[in-house]
C-alpha cells in the first residue's frame, strides 16, 4: 500500500465513529481520554512524518500530529479539571514505561536520528490545555530548539507559552477552544494570536 494510503488508513483506525462522520469540537479530533490502564499506542510508519521549522523553532508535522482532545475537558469542566489548584496532569499522564516505547517508535516515524535524550516526547495540545494524554495524534518527538547544548536534555520554550496560555484560560481571558486552536496552529505565535503578549 502506498505511504499516503497507509497514513490515511492509520488515522481512520485511530478515529472514533463520530469523528469519521465529521463530529469534532475545538482544535482537533477527540481522543479516548485518560485510561485506567495505559497501553503503548501504535505510531505512524517509519519516516512517514516530517517536522518543520517555523520562526526558528521546531514544529510538528501536521499530517501526523494534528492534535487530539481529552473528551473529559470542556469549557464547563475547567474548574474541576485543568484549572483545579494542583495535581491534575499527574493523574492522567501516561507512565514512562509506555511513553518511552512510544517515543522511540515516534522518532522512527519522524526520521529523528539524534539523541533521544535531547528530544522531548511532547503533547501538541498540552494536558493543561485539554490535550489527550496518550493519543498518538497528540504526541510527537520534538527536536531541541536553537541554542541547545547537546547532551543537556530537552529545552522546550513551548513550556513557557503553555504556562501563559493555561493562566489566561483559568483566569477567563480566553476560551478552551481558543487556546487549543492557537497552540495547534503554531505555538510560536499562540500568545500574539490571542493578544496575550
Secondary structure, 3 states (H helix, E strand, C coil): CCHHHHHHHHHHHHCCHHHHCCCCECCEEECCCCCCCCCCCCCCCCCCCCCEEECCEEECCCCCCCCEECCCCCHHHHHHCCCCCCCHHHHHCCCHHHHHHHHHHHHHHHCCCCCHHHCEEEECCCHHHCECCCCHHHEEEECCCCCCCCCCCCCCCHHHHHHHHHHHHHCCCCCHHHHHHHHHHCCCCHHHHCCCC
